[in-house]
Amino acid sequence: LSTPMWRALLGEGACGGRALDVGAGCGSITERIAPLFEAIHATEVSEWLAWRLRARGIPTAVAHDPADAHALASAGLPTCGYDAVFALNVLDRVPDVDAFLAALSSLLAPGGRLVVALPLPLRHAVSHHAAINAPAPAGEAAGAPRDVVPLPIRASSWEEAAGEACIALERSGLRVLRLVRAPYLSQGLSLLGTANRPFVLDDAVFVCKRAERGEREDG
């Protein structure tokens, strides 16, 4: 999405203030959303990618947990109170989705927006492979068994999968405000030996906020 497209998706009222891009990668998308905010920060699990982001002028923390206050503070980043938090093509690759969403929500200022992008329909073999092989948390031996709690999305069509994702997000205490379908060209499947074959996928981009009391539906 271009900068004007991001502005239209978020709405004028959601722009401004400060934003955090979780798992920002090389920073190309971060640079597109940066003009919409007074300040843009990022996190990455890779030291090398964090270095590249900083070289592009984006203050970046190295953190496996996006709400790791020590990692954020050590990099000079605010530990909470973000007007927008972006997690683009990240959620399908984390071991525990509910815990990750809770961490993202804790970073938001009151009324802030959480923007989540998912390639749909999910390719669980890729997502699970990446989650299982994620770096072990501090104090846990590398290669130790990991509890993987995948997204409850099984549909084979984009539309049905997007509906299941909406349900999963709202069960995590979020309210989905907007949803858009966007093209996504991925070269992130090198783990499967397909680095030279980009995949043309369809992203579902959800704009959410924390559900207020009475907005969250049970079940």
Phi, psi and omega in degrees: 000141177280170178301314177299324178294319177298320180298316180294321181292316182286325186089146183303324182293341181263357179266162183096172181074212183237149183229156178231128177255109184272126184068053191285349179064229183278348176095005182294319178285324178304319180292334179284327180271343183304319181297347182274353185229157178287329179214140179233132178233170183212161169231154176209151176274343183262126177299321182294314179294323177298321177298317179296320179296316179296325178296336178269007177085018181254110178302127190223137174255144172269113186206132173277330175257116184298339180260018179291099185299323181295315180296318180295313182295323180297330179269003180079019181262148174300146182266356177190183175077030178277139178283337175209138175236129181250133173227088190258115181057044180239321191299330181282002184236017178254149183295321185232102186296314182299316180295322181293317178296321178297320178296317178297316181299325182293343180276346187281144168284161176306129182081003181290164183249136172252122182249119183241133174241136179226135172282122183236149354292154184294143172256091191297329180299320179288313183298314182294321180301315181293320182292315182295327183264014176294152180304139181291144176299161179304134179089355180250132184296140177298137180086000179290152180302138181243140174278118181250119179250094186285165174295137180280061181237117184238348186297149181263348177257152182299315185297315181291321179296321178296322177296317178296322178295321176302315180298316181297318179295318182288330175290342178270010176092018179249159173243122179279121182263321182214152178218133178223149176262132183220146178290148181219117178260114187246135171242020186271022182253028182296339177300334180259013177075028183239032186300332182268007180236087179301144178258130175267110185242170176245116177277146164254120181252117183253131171256120186233167168220164175293132180291134176280165178304128180095344179273333183280130180268140177287151176078000000 
